Amino acid sequence: MRTLLLVLAAVGFAGAAEAQSKSAPGGMMGTAGVKTHLEALHYKDVRDLRRGPDGQWVGNATQGNVPKMVTIAPDGTVIAR
């Protein structure tokens, strides 16, 4: 009986860990994750990042010495203007 309870508890913890790993699309968690994502796409001087109610991030960055306003969708897609 004790072994069965231990197995059920282990399965429960594994399910909780799996649910937590799916909470942030594209592996982005917070401002630091978004900044790292932009820097990986060769944006520099990333600043003023803020998250909108729709889950999109907006901020400012420099790409090729040109300042741009960037929008990052929850799936990681970047739109620069």
C-alpha positions in Angstrom: 0.0 0.0 0.0 2.8 2.4 0.9 4.6 1.7 -2.4 1.4 2.4 -4.3 1.0 5.8 -2.5 4.6 6.7 -3.3 4.1 5.9 -7.0 1.0 7.9 -7.2 2.7 10.9 -5.5 5.6 10.7 -7.9 3.2 10.7 -10.9 1.4 13.7 -9.5 4.6 15.7 -9.1 5.7 14.9 -12.6 2.3 16.1 -14.0 2.6 19.3 -12.1 6.1 19.9 -13.4 5.0 19.3 -17.0 2.1 21.7 -16.6 4.5 24.5 -15.4 6.9 24.0 -18.3 4.1 24.7 -20.8 3.1 28.0 -19.2 5.4 30.3 -21.2 5.2 29.9 -25.0 8.5 30.0 -26.8 10.4 29.6 -23.5 10.0 33.3 -22.7 9.5 34.2 -19.1 9.3 37.8 -18.2 11.3 40.8 -19.3 14.7 39.0 -19.1 13.5 36.2 -21.5 12.2 38.7 -24.0 15.4 40.7 -23.9 17.5 37.6 -24.4 15.3 36.6 -27.4 15.7 40.0 -29.0 19.5 40.0 -28.4 19.7 36.6 -30.1 18.0 38.2 -33.1 20.8 40.9 -33.2 18.9 43.7 -31.5 20.9 45.9 -29.2 20.1 48.4 -26.5 16.8 46.7 -25.6 14.8 48.9 -23.2 11.4 50.0 -22.0 9.9 46.5 -22.3 6.3 46.2 -21.1 3.7 43.5 -21.5 0.3 44.3 -22.8 -3.0 42.7 -21.7 -3.0 40.6 -24.9 0.3 38.9 -23.9 2.4 40.9 -26.4 5.5 42.7 -25.3 6.4 46.1 -26.7 9.6 48.1 -26.3 12.5 49.9 -28.0 15.7 48.4 -29.4 18.4 49.2 -31.9 19.0 47.1 -35.0 21.9 48.0 -37.3 22.3 51.4 -35.6 18.6 52.2 -36.4 16.3 52.7 -33.4 13.0 50.8 -33.7 9.9 50.1 -31.7 9.5 46.3 -31.4 6.5 44.1 -30.7 7.0 40.5 -29.6 4.0 38.1 -29.9 3.6 35.4 -27.3 4.9 32.9 -29.8 8.2 34.9 -30.2 7.4 36.6 -33.5 9.0 40.0 -33.6 7.7 43.0 -35.6 9.9 46.1 -35.8 8.9 49.5 -36.9 
